[in-house]
Amino acid sequence: MDHKTLRAAVVGAGYWGPNLARNFAASDRWELAAVCDLDADRAARVAGAHGGADVETSLAALLDRDDIDAVAIATPAGTHHAIAMAALRAGKHVVVEKPIADSASAADEMVDEAHARGLVLMTDHTFCYTPAVRKIRDLIADGELGDILYIDSVRINLGLVQPDVDVFWDLAPHDLSIVDFVLPGGLRPVSVAAHGGDPLGTGKACVGYLFLPLGSGAVVNVHVNWLSPTKIRRITIGGSRRTLVWDDLNPQQRLSVYDRGVNYEQIAADGEERRAATVSYRLGDTWSPALPEQEALGLMVAELADAITQARAPLTDGRAGRRVLGVLEAASASLASGGAAVIPDPHRDLELSA
């Protein structure tokens, strides 16, 4: 099937922008039209590395161009809202590096604007485009795990204490975006409870735990830590039929599916001995799904192209970014109140036409 080649501009040539530029330039669905940055030399280095795309230092001049279909925003989170709104108002489709904005209200405005104009607004939740996470989504959708009972994620390492955000805002968005992606209907916790510690006296949480009960009765736990001497990137998803473990640091076996678990049958008889007798353990086989070797960002830019040409919402649309942001804001409120459970700010889920 022939596809129209779309033209993209990358705004921000710092840490993440060059990765986006490389993948747009390498895709047969896209042409990298321009790189925009306040630092012309930095923009020129990125543009020159990928076929000599145009260099722009003015966002207004970039958005005035009628030969650009989509804008990819890779600037600090505090600037996402203003740049995205300007791009949408200029008729451009938009993909935004996470977090989608620095507040839920700003994200709501972005989602509403895209919907009103029939434009694609996408959140670059990169991990969701890894072959492993896409496989997890498929296994859950196909019922291979059964009903989801719990999700337990660990993202710890000896990391840099960030000057502007705590460990929740730094590390948890990765795991929250993955959970949102693999759960049918997205991540919609009943409440959010956050407990954090600052043993170094940095003025912000460096070790943190999130507890997110779901309406189904399942629970999500997220553990993040900047101070661990070991690095762990692991998510365990327990289902009524099987349990899955994703270990991102084990390239030989990123996914393992265990036919092991606990069966519990509630019976009417009273008494602890009779109740205990209804618990049995399932000890079956373990298998590892085969995964293709594909770069996540390459799949992300292809999904953006598909969403635009098919006039549909992308897999990680603006609403997905908003759901993750809502959990982070609730986590901050919980942390400030000593770990009390906070109900996330409700938001409207629009049926986007694009």
C-alpha positions as CSV (number, residue, x, y, z in Angstrom):
1,M,0.0,0.0,0.0
2,D,1.4,3.4,-1.0
3,H,1.6,6.1,1.6
4,K,1.9,9.8,1.2
5,T,5.2,11.0,2.5
6,L,4.6,13.4,5.4
7,R,6.8,16.2,6.5
8,A,7.8,16.8,10.1
9,A,9.6,19.5,12.0
10,V,11.4,18.8,15.3
11,V,11.2,21.6,17.9
12,G,14.1,21.3,20.4
13,A,17.5,20.1,19.4
14,G,18.8,19.2,22.9
15,Y,18.7,15.8,24.5
16,W,15.7,14.0,22.9
17,G,15.2,16.1,19.7
18,P,18.1,14.4,17.8
19,N,16.6,11.0,18.4
20,L,13.3,12.2,17.0
21,A,15.0,13.8,14.0
22,R,16.9,10.6,13.3
23,N,13.8,8.5,13.3
24,F,11.8,10.9,11.1
25,A,14.6,11.1,8.7
26,A,15.0,7.3,8.5
27,S,11.3,6.5,8.1
28,D,9.9,5.9,4.6
29,R,6.7,7.6,5.9
30,W,8.3,10.9,6.7
31,E,10.7,13.6,5.5
32,L,12.5,15.6,8.1
33,A,11.7,19.1,6.9
34,A,13.1,21.3,9.6
35,V,14.8,21.5,13.0
36,C,13.9,24.4,15.2
37,D,15.9,25.6,18.2
38,L,16.8,29.0,19.7
39,D,20.4,27.9,19.3
40,A,21.0,28.0,15.5
41,D,24.3,26.1,15.7
42,R,22.7,23.2,17.7
43,A,19.8,23.0,15.3
44,A,22.2,23.0,12.4
45,R,24.2,20.1,13.8
46,V,21.1,18.0,14.1
47,A,19.7,19.0,10.7
48,G,23.1,18.4,9.0
49,A,23.3,14.9,10.5
50,H,20.0,13.9,8.8
51,G,20.0,15.0,5.2
52,G,20.3,18.8,5.7
53,A,16.9,19.7,6.9
54,D,16.1,23.4,7.2
55,V,17.2,25.2,10.3
56,E,14.7,27.5,12.0
57,T,15.2,29.6,15.1
58,S,11.7,31.2,15.1
59,L,8.8,29.0,16.1
60,A,6.4,31.5,14.5
61,A,8.3,31.3,11.2
62,L,8.2,27.6,11.4
63,L,4.5,27.4,12.0
64,D,3.8,29.9,9.2
65,R,5.1,27.3,6.7
66,D,2.5,25.4,4.8
67,D,4.8,22.5,3.9
68,I,4.9,20.9,7.4
69,D,2.3,18.3,8.4
70,A,3.4,17.6,12.0
71,V,5.5,19.2,14.8
72,A,7.4,17.1,17.3
73,I,8.0,18.9,20.5
74,A,11.2,18.0,22.5
75,T,11.5,21.0,24.8
76,P,11.2,21.4,28.6
77,A,7.8,20.3,30.0
78,G,6.9,23.9,31.0
79,T,7.0,25.0,27.4
80,H,4.9,22.1,25.9
81,H,1.5,23.7,26.3
82,A,2.4,27.0,24.6
83,I,4.2,25.4,21.7
84,A,1.6,22.7,21.2
85,M,-1.3,25.2,21.3
86,A,0.5,27.4,18.7
87,A,1.2,24.4,16.5
88,L,-2.4,23.2,16.7
89,R,-3.8,26.6,15.9
90,A,-1.5,26.7,12.9
91,G,-3.1,23.5,11.7
92,K,-0.2,21.1,12.5
93,H,-0.5,17.7,13.9
94,V,1.5,17.4,17.2
95,V,3.5,14.8,19.0
96,V,4.8,15.8,22.4
97,E,7.6,14.4,24.5
98,K,6.4,13.2,28.0
99,P,5.0,14.6,30.2
100,I,2.5,16.1,27.8
101,A,2.4,19.3,29.9
102,D,3.3,20.5,33.4
103,S,-0.4,20.5,34.6
104,A,-3.5,18.6,34.0
105,S,-5.4,21.8,33.1
106,A,-2.9,22.6,30.4
107,A,-3.1,19.1,29.0
108,D,-7.0,19.4,28.9
109,E,-6.7,22.5,26.8
110,M,-4.3,20.7,24.4
111,V,-6.7,17.8,24.0
112,D,-9.7,20.0,23.5
113,E,-7.9,22.1,20.9
114,A,-6.8,19.1,18.9
115,H,-10.3,17.7,19.0
116,A,-11.9,20.9,17.9
117,R,-9.6,21.2,14.9
118,G,-9.7,17.5,14.0
119,L,-5.9,17.2,14.4
120,V,-3.8,14.4,15.9
121,L,-2.3,15.1,19.4
122,M,0.1,12.3,20.4
123,T,2.2,11.7,23.5
124,D,5.6,10.2,22.9
125,H,5.3,7.4,25.5
126,T,8.3,5.7,23.9
127,F,8.3,2.5,26.0
128,C,4.8,1.7,24.7
129,Y,6.3,1.2,21.2
130,T,8.9,-1.3,22.3
131,P,8.2,-4.8,21.0
132,A,8.0,-6.2,24.5
133,V,5.3,-3.8,25.8
134,R,3.3,-4.1,22.6
135,K,3.4,-7.9,23.1
136,I,2.2,-7.5,26.7
137,R,-0.7,-5.4,25.5
138,D,-1.6,-8.1,23.0
139,L,-1.4,-10.9,25.6
140,I,-3.7,-9.1,28.0
141,A,-6.1,-8.2,25.2
142,D,-6.2,-11.8,24.1
143,G,-7.0,-13.0,27.6
144,E,-3.8,-15.0,28.0
145,L,-3.3,-13.7,31.5
146,G,-7.0,-13.9,32.5
147,D,-8.4,-11.1,34.7
148,I,-5.6,-8.8,35.9
149,L,-5.1,-9.1,39.7
150,Y,-2.1,-6.9,40.3
151,I,0.7,-5.0,38.6
152,D,4.0,-4.4,40.4
153,S,6.6,-2.2,38.9
154,V,10.2,-1.5,40.0
155,R,12.3,1.3,38.5
156,I,15.4,1.9,40.6
157,N,19.0,2.9,40.0
158,L,21.8,5.1,41.3
159,G,20.5,8.1,39.4
160,L,20.9,11.9,39.3
161,V,18.9,13.8,41.8
162,Q,16.9,16.2,39.5
163,P,16.9,19.9,40.3
164,D,13.3,20.5,39.4
165,V,11.3,17.3,40.0
166,D,11.1,14.6,42.6
167,V,11.6,10.9,41.9
168,F,7.9,10.3,41.1
169,W,7.9,12.9,38.3
170,D,11.3,11.7,37.0
171,L,10.9,7.9,36.9
172,A,7.2,7.0,37.4
173,P,5.9,8.4,34.1
174,H,7.7,5.5,32.3
175,D,5.9,2.8,34.3
176,L,2.6,4.7,34.5
177,S,2.5,5.1,30.7
178,I,3.2,1.4,30.2
179,V,0.4,0.4,32.6
180,D,-1.9,2.9,30.9
181,F,-1.0,1.3,27.5
182,V,-1.5,-2.3,28.4
183,L,-4.7,-2.1,30.5
184,P,-7.8,-2.2,28.4
185,G,-9.4,1.3,28.8
186,G,-6.2,2.8,30.2
187,L,-5.0,3.6,33.8
188,R,-8.0,4.8,35.8
189,P,-7.2,4.4,39.5
190,V,-9.9,4.8,42.1
191,S,-7.3,6.7,44.2
192,V,-3.6,7.5,44.5
193,A,-1.5,7.1,47.6
194,A,2.1,8.2,47.5
195,H,4.8,7.7,50.2
196,G,8.2,9.2,49.6
197,G,11.5,9.6,51.5
198,D,14.3,12.1,51.4
199,P,17.0,10.5,53.4
200,L,19.7,12.8,51.9
201,G,17.9,16.0,52.8
202,T,17.6,17.2,49.2
203,G,14.2,18.8,49.7
204,K,12.4,16.3,47.4
205,A,11.5,12.7,47.5
206,C,14.3,10.5,46.3
207,V,12.6,7.1,47.1
208,G,9.0,6.6,46.5
209,Y,6.1,4.2,46.4
210,L,2.7,4.6,44.7
211,F,-0.4,2.5,45.5
212,L,-3.2,2.7,42.9
213,P,-6.3,0.6,43.5
214,L,-8.4,0.0,40.3
215,G,-12.1,-0.2,40.0
216,S,-11.9,-3.9,39.1
217,G,-10.3,-4.7,42.5
218,A,-6.9,-5.1,41.0
219,V,-4.0,-3.0,42.5
220,V,-1.0,-1.3,40.9
221,N,2.2,-0.7,42.9
222,V,5.0,1.5,41.6
223,H,8.4,1.6,43.3
224,V,10.9,4.3,42.2
225,N,14.3,5.1,43.7
226,W,17.3,7.3,42.8
227,L,19.5,5.9,45.5
228,S,19.8,2.1,44.7
229,P,23.3,0.7,43.9
230,T,21.6,-1.8,41.5
231,K,19.5,-0.9,38.5
232,I,16.2,-2.7,38.0
233,R,13.6,-2.2,35.3
234,R,10.9,-4.8,35.9
235,I,7.1,-5.1,35.8
236,T,5.2,-8.1,37.1
237,I,1.6,-8.5,35.9
238,G,-0.4,-11.1,37.8
239,G,-3.5,-12.5,36.2
240,S,-6.1,-15.2,37.2
241,R,-4.6,-17.5,34.5
242,R,-1.0,-16.6,34.1
243,T,1.6,-14.2,35.4
244,L,4.0,-12.2,33.2
245,V,7.3,-10.6,34.1
246,W,9.0,-8.0,31.9
247,D,12.7,-7.5,32.6
248,D,13.9,-4.7,30.4
249,L,17.6,-5.2,31.4
250,N,17.6,-8.9,30.2
251,P,17.7,-8.6,26.4
252,Q,17.9,-12.5,26.0
253,Q,14.6,-12.9,27.8
254,R,12.7,-9.7,28.3
255,L,9.4,-11.4,28.7
256,S,8.5,-14.5,30.7
257,V,5.0,-15.9,31.1
258,Y,4.4,-18.2,34.1
259,D,1.6,-20.7,34.3
260,R,1.9,-20.4,38.0
261,G,-0.3,-18.9,40.6
262,V,-2.7,-19.2,43.5
263,N,-6.2,-20.5,43.1
264,Y,-8.7,-19.6,45.8
265,E,-12.2,-20.8,45.9
266,Q,-14.5,-19.1,48.4
267,I,-16.9,-21.6,50.1
268,A,-19.8,-21.0,52.5
269,A,-18.4,-23.0,55.4
270,D,-17.0,-21.1,58.3
271,G,-13.7,-21.7,60.1
272,E,-10.1,-21.0,59.2
273,E,-9.1,-24.6,58.6
274,R,-11.9,-25.1,56.0
275,R,-11.1,-21.7,54.4
276,A,-7.4,-22.5,54.1
277,A,-8.2,-25.8,52.5
278,T,-9.7,-24.0,49.5
279,V,-6.3,-22.5,48.5
280,S,-4.3,-24.4,45.9
281,Y,-1.1,-23.6,44.0
282,R,-0.7,-23.9,40.2
283,L,2.8,-24.8,39.1
284,G,2.9,-25.0,35.3
285,D,5.3,-24.2,32.5
286,T,7.2,-21.0,31.8
287,W,7.6,-19.6,28.3
288,S,9.2,-16.6,26.6
289,P,7.5,-15.0,23.6
290,A,9.7,-14.3,20.6
291,L,10.1,-10.5,20.1
292,P,11.3,-8.7,17.0
293,E,14.2,-6.3,17.2
294,Q,12.7,-2.9,16.3
295,E,13.5,0.6,17.6
296,A,10.6,2.0,19.6
297,L,10.9,5.5,18.2
298,G,10.7,4.1,14.6
299,L,7.4,2.4,15.5
300,M,6.2,5.6,17.2
301,V,6.7,7.8,14.2
302,A,5.1,5.2,12.0
303,E,2.1,5.2,14.3
304,L,1.9,9.0,14.1
305,A,1.8,8.7,10.3
306,D,-0.9,6.0,10.4
307,A,-3.0,8.1,12.8
308,I,-2.8,11.1,10.5
309,T,-3.5,9.3,7.3
310,Q,-6.3,7.2,8.8
311,A,-7.8,10.1,10.7
312,R,-7.8,8.3,14.0
313,A,-6.4,8.7,17.5
314,P,-2.9,7.3,17.9
315,L,-2.3,4.5,20.4
316,T,-0.8,7.0,22.9
317,D,-3.0,10.0,22.2
318,G,-3.3,13.2,24.2
319,R,-5.8,11.5,26.6
320,A,-3.2,8.9,27.5
321,G,-0.7,11.7,28.4
322,R,-3.4,13.4,30.4
323,R,-4.2,10.2,32.4
324,V,-0.6,9.8,33.4
325,L,-0.3,13.5,34.3
326,G,-3.5,13.2,36.4
327,V,-1.9,10.3,38.4
328,L,1.3,12.3,38.9
329,E,-0.6,15.4,40.2
330,A,-2.6,13.2,42.6
331,A,0.7,11.6,43.8
332,S,2.1,15.1,44.6
333,A,-1.1,15.9,46.5
334,S,-0.9,12.7,48.4
335,L,2.7,13.2,49.3
336,A,2.0,16.7,50.6
337,S,-0.8,15.3,52.8
338,G,1.4,12.6,54.4
339,G,0.4,9.7,52.1
340,A,-3.4,10.1,52.2
341,A,-5.3,8.6,49.3
342,V,-6.2,11.2,46.8
343,I,-8.9,10.8,44.1
344,P,-7.4,11.9,40.7
345,D,-8.8,15.0,39.1
346,P,-11.6,13.8,36.8
347,H,-11.2,14.5,33.1
348,R,-13.3,14.1,30.1
349,D,-12.5,11.3,27.6
350,L,-13.4,12.7,24.2
351,E,-14.0,10.5,21.2
352,L,-11.4,12.1,19.0
353,S,-12.2,12.3,15.3
354,A,-8.5,12.3,14.6
